[in-house]
Amino acid sequence: MTSSTLAEPAGDRFRRRFLAGEDLVGSFIKTPTVHATEILGDLGFDFVVVDEEHAPIDRGQTELILLAARAVGTAAIVRVPGTARILGALDDGAAGVLVPHIASAAAAREMVAACRYRGGKRGFSNSPRAGRYGGLGMAAHVERQDALVTAIAMIEDPEALDQIEAIMATPGLDGVFIGRGDLAVALDAAGPNAPAVRAAVEKICAAARAAGKIVCIMVGGADEAAGFRGMGATAFIVATDQAFLRAAAAAALADFRG
């Protein structure tokens, strides 16, 4: 890693590599503490996703996790529970947001508008961390945030498949995360690898390629990632902090009992 890379802020580095379609590996943060983020960042994970949607993490806890991510030089994306939480996550210094259930072009436009100052509807304040607590003037803060924030829509509803080309065409949308779990449940499929879900994934990836959008997907490991890489996915989320803990604890216990 070069000195210039080290000097580049994690959020800037993440966005540059994300938009370039480089391979990125991240994990979900489910526990409301800073330690898992510090460990994953120290190991070299490219990013973490702070899960406010499915984990007991509130804004105060998210802010501390974002600070931990900054300390170890990894990018922190926040999976918000809804559009209303975008502002707080970005003000607190998130490199971007993952927004669930974007099932229409209108929802995609609303999401992007909440992420952007110029041409958008993000409420202005340069007093939080993102504005260096007032250290950045208005123009500098607006310019930097509009250039830095990565907006990723979660495609996880069957209705989204009917509008996928229009969703992908949304100006300012940087990429999509394919929620295979939600798709499987909604499609009454046996699991995330069922034929109906795979067909949906292929359709989403094809639309993303045509629109020049980045695809992020959760995988079980490198072997599964290779298959999705062939479809065009370049950002991969592996497990969660809880899953890593459970797997390591189970292996240790089995070693003693075996």
C-alpha positions as a printed NumPy array, in Angstrom:
array([[  0.   ,   0.   ,   0.   ],
       [  1.541,   3.297,  -1.08 ],
       [  1.818,   6.395,   1.056],
       [ -0.582,   8.191,  -1.293],
       [ -3.146,   5.451,  -0.749],
       [ -2.708,   5.703,   2.996],
       [ -3.269,   9.453,   2.823],
       [ -6.509,   9.034,   0.881],
       [ -9.554,   9.097,   3.203],
       [-11.348,   5.753,   3.394],
       [-14.614,   7.129,   2.021],
       [-12.892,   8.695,  -0.991],
       [-10.942,   5.497,  -1.622],
       [-14.069,   3.368,  -1.362],
       [-16.045,   5.508,  -3.802],
       [-13.218,   5.667,  -6.331],
       [-12.744,   1.902,  -6.269],
       [-16.48 ,   1.177,  -6.136],
       [-17.226,   3.253,  -9.228],
       [-14.206,   1.785, -11.017],
       [-15.674,  -1.692, -10.564],
       [-12.77 ,  -2.975,  -8.49 ],
       [-13.276,  -6.063,  -6.333],
       [-14.328,  -4.966,  -2.84 ],
       [-15.021,  -7.117,   0.207],
       [-17.096,  -6.   ,   3.176],
       [-19.232,  -7.346,   5.987],
       [-22.342,  -6.359,   7.914],
       [-21.989,  -4.936,  11.413],
       [-24.845,  -6.174,  13.598],
       [-23.523,  -5.579,  17.106],
       [-23.832,  -2.054,  18.572],
       [-20.178,  -1.733,  19.547],
       [-17.02 ,  -0.403,  17.905],
       [-14.901,  -3.526,  18.326],
       [-16.045,  -5.603,  15.348],
       [-15.488,  -2.671,  13.004],
       [-11.997,  -2.092,  14.394],
       [-11.151,  -5.775,  13.948],
       [-12.485,  -6.024,  10.392],
       [-10.79 ,  -2.792,   9.388],
       [ -7.528,  -3.918,  10.959],
       [ -7.721,  -7.143,   8.943],
       [ -8.079,  -5.156,   5.744],
       [-11.77 ,  -5.368,   4.848],
       [-12.543,  -2.693,   2.269],
       [-15.793,  -1.633,   3.93 ],
       [-18.37 ,  -2.423,   6.579],
       [-22.133,  -1.935,   6.437],
       [-23.638,  -0.689,   9.696],
       [-27.034,  -2.363,   9.858],
       [-29.676,  -0.058,  11.295],
       [-32.449,  -1.986,   9.545],
       [-32.111,  -5.45 ,  11.09 ],
       [-29.915,  -4.855,  14.131],
       [-30.381,  -2.965,  17.443],
       [-28.19 ,  -0.054,  16.366],
       [-29.358,   3.523,  16.919],
       [-27.875,   6.782,  15.675],
       [-25.64 ,   7.294,  18.667],
       [-24.146,   3.832,  18.267],
       [-23.779,   4.31 ,  14.525],
       [-21.826,   7.51 ,  15.088],
       [-19.314,   5.666,  17.283],
       [-18.991,   2.847,  14.757],
       [-18.326,   5.405,  12.014],
       [-15.57 ,   6.875,  14.176],
       [-14.089,   3.395,  14.685],
       [-14.123,   2.81 ,  10.931],
       [-12.295,   6.082,  10.4  ],
       [ -9.702,   5.096,  13.005],
       [ -8.778,   1.895,  11.149],
       [ -9.092,   3.348,   7.657],
       [-12.028,   1.353,   6.363],
       [-15.121,   2.783,   4.704],
       [-18.422,   2.608,   6.572],
       [-21.727,   2.427,   4.732],
       [-24.967,   2.613,   6.722],
       [-27.946,   0.438,   5.845],
       [-30.654,   2.832,   6.954],
       [-34.149,   1.642,   7.887],
       [-35.66 ,   4.178,   5.485],
       [-35.038,   7.368,   3.549],
       [-35.656,   9.538,   6.619],
       [-32.468,   8.229,   8.255],
       [-30.183,   9.124,   5.343],
       [-29.486,  12.658,   6.555],
       [-28.27 ,  11.633,  10.009],
       [-26.038,   8.877,   8.653],
       [-24.358,  11.211,   6.179],
       [-24.002,  14.062,   8.679],
       [-22.285,  11.642,  11.059],
       [-19.7  ,  10.79 ,   8.411],
       [-20.913,   7.694,   6.546],
       [-19.214,   7.092,   3.203],
       [-22.599,   6.214,   1.786],
       [-25.924,   4.559,   2.395],
       [-27.638,   1.316,   1.515],
       [-31.37 ,   1.999,   1.235],
       [-33.827,  -0.928,   1.447],
       [-36.847,  -1.695,  -0.732],
       [-36.21 ,   0.632,  -3.652],
       [-38.915,  -0.808,  -5.878],
       [-39.618,   2.043,  -8.289],
       [-37.9  ,   4.805, -10.2  ],
       [-39.724,   7.338,  -8.02 ],
       [-38.294,   5.741,  -4.857],
       [-34.825,   5.752,  -6.417],
       [-35.11 ,   9.46 ,  -7.214],
       [-36.281,  10.224,  -3.674],
       [-33.369,   8.275,  -2.237],
       [-30.791,  10.002,  -4.412],
       [-32.291,  13.422,  -3.647],
       [-31.834,  12.756,   0.07 ],
       [-28.141,  12.031,  -0.55 ],
       [-27.307,  15.142,  -2.598],
       [-27.176,  18.857,  -1.948],
       [-26.919,  20.195,  -5.517],
       [-29.947,  19.058,  -7.46 ],
       [-31.188,  17.17 ,  -4.393],
       [-32.951,  17.759,  -1.103],
       [-30.356,  16.994,   1.544],
       [-30.763,  19.345,   4.487],
       [-27.688,  21.509,   4.963],
       [-25.464,  21.604,   7.994],
       [-21.685,  21.711,   8.136],
       [-21.615,  21.475,  11.929],
       [-21.526,  17.632,  12.261],
       [-18.528,  15.375,  11.604],
       [-19.084,  15.394,   7.835],
       [-18.449,  19.159,   7.825],
       [-15.492,  18.88 ,  10.213],
       [-17.613,  20.486,  12.922],
       [-17.797,  23.718,  10.979],
       [-14.234,  23.489,   9.685],
       [-15.512,  23.327,   6.113],
       [-17.331,  26.342,   4.734],
       [-20.696,  25.956,   3.044],
       [-19.447,  25.674,  -0.534],
       [-16.572,  23.336,   0.358],
       [-18.801,  21.083,   2.429],
       [-21.486,  20.857,  -0.264],
       [-18.926,  20.114,  -2.964],
       [-17.112,  17.493,  -0.918],
       [-20.205,  15.649,   0.239],
       [-21.762,  15.546,  -3.222],
       [-18.504,  14.124,  -4.551],
       [-17.994,  11.652,  -1.686],
       [-21.336,  10.046,  -0.815],
       [-22.11 ,   6.693,  -2.438],
       [-25.82 ,   5.969,  -2.966],
       [-26.727,   2.286,  -3.227],
       [-30.301,   1.049,  -3.689],
       [-31.404,  -2.337,  -2.399],
       [-33.307,  -4.311,  -5.028],
       [-35.24 ,  -6.921,  -3.083],
       [-38.881,  -6.718,  -4.21 ],
       [-40.508,  -8.411,  -7.223],
       [-42.114,  -5.078,  -8.172],
       [-38.635,  -3.635,  -8.687],
       [-37.966,  -6.149, -11.446],
       [-40.691,  -4.584, -13.585],
       [-39.038,  -1.163, -13.257],
       [-35.415,  -2.222, -13.083],
       [-34.291,  -0.367, -16.218],
       [-35.927,   2.866, -15.01 ],
       [-34.402,   2.435, -11.544],
       [-30.945,   1.924, -13.043],
       [-31.371,   5.03 , -15.197],
       [-31.773,   7.252, -12.109],
       [-29.159,  10.034, -12.223],
       [-26.959,  10.004,  -9.131],
       [-27.614,   6.359,  -8.285],
       [-24.203,   4.732,  -7.943],
       [-25.113,   1.091,  -7.61 ],
       [-27.486,  -1.551,  -6.357],
       [-27.377,  -4.256,  -3.734],
       [-29.306,  -7.391,  -4.668],
       [-31.248,  -8.676,  -1.664],
       [-31.566, -12.359,  -2.491],
       [-33.092, -13.211,   0.878],
       [-36.029, -10.845,   0.532],
       [-36.474, -11.815,  -3.111],
       [-36.582, -15.491,  -2.16 ],
       [-39.264, -14.892,   0.468],
       [-41.318, -12.621,  -1.788],
       [-41.108, -15.048,  -4.71 ],
       [-41.992, -17.992,  -2.436],
       [-38.736, -19.631,  -3.457],
       [-36.925, -22.333,  -1.522],
       [-33.883, -20.169,  -0.912],
       [-31.572, -17.507,  -2.307],
       [-30.159, -19.899,  -4.911],
       [-33.53 , -21.044,  -6.261],
       [-34.073, -20.713, -10.043],
       [-36.574, -17.856,  -9.683],
       [-34.131, -15.857,  -7.568],
       [-31.239, -16.582,  -9.899],
       [-33.326, -15.377, -12.839],
       [-34.065, -12.166, -10.937],
       [-30.366, -11.697, -10.164],
       [-29.472, -12.187, -13.816],
       [-32.084,  -9.616, -14.865],
       [-30.835,  -7.063, -12.326],
       [-27.199,  -7.595, -13.316],
       [-28.02 ,  -7.235, -17.006],
       [-29.831,  -3.95 , -16.362],
       [-26.928,  -2.728, -14.236],
       [-24.4  ,  -3.535, -16.949],
       [-26.485,  -1.71 , -19.547],
       [-26.745,   1.369, -17.327],
       [-23.152,   1.309, -16.092],
       [-24.169,   0.771, -12.467],
       [-22.218,  -1.218,  -9.885],
       [-23.659,  -4.41 ,  -8.395],
       [-23.118,  -5.433,  -4.771],
       [-24.305,  -8.785,  -3.437],
       [-23.979, -10.873,  -0.287],
       [-22.127, -14.154,  -0.735],
       [-21.109, -17.142,   1.313],
       [-17.493, -16.989,   0.217],
       [-15.032, -16.56 ,  -2.629],
       [-16.371, -19.489,  -4.669],
       [-19.891, -18.075,  -4.737],
       [-18.542, -14.599,  -5.453],
       [-16.803, -15.915,  -8.564],
       [-20.136, -16.889, -10.092],
       [-21.683, -13.5  ,  -9.462],
       [-18.534, -11.774, -10.671],
       [-19.209, -13.444, -13.988],
       [-22.576, -11.66 , -14.06 ],
       [-20.922,  -8.321, -13.36 ],
       [-20.982,  -7.996,  -9.555],
       [-17.866,  -6.4  ,  -8.098],
       [-18.666,  -5.565,  -4.457],
       [-19.242,  -8.47 ,  -2.09 ],
       [-20.572,  -8.603,   1.454],
       [-19.431, -11.662,   3.371],
       [-21.246, -12.738,   6.512],
       [-21.727, -10.47 ,   9.537],
       [-19.736,  -9.777,  12.665],
       [-22.153, -12.058,  14.533],
       [-21.703, -14.845,  11.985],
       [-17.925, -14.627,  12.217],
       [-18.152, -14.821,  16.017],
       [-20.549, -17.763,  15.91 ],
       [-18.439, -19.699,  13.404],
       [-15.23 , -19.206,  15.384],
       [-16.928, -20.064,  18.682],
       [-18.542, -23.178,  17.182],
       [-15.204, -24.347,  15.807],
       [-13.478, -23.839,  19.172],
       [-16.227, -25.686,  21.031],
       [-16.217, -28.548,  18.54 ],
       [-12.452, -28.819,  18.921],
       [-12.788, -29.289,  22.674],
       [-15.707, -31.678,  22.485],
       [-14.388, -33.614,  19.525]])
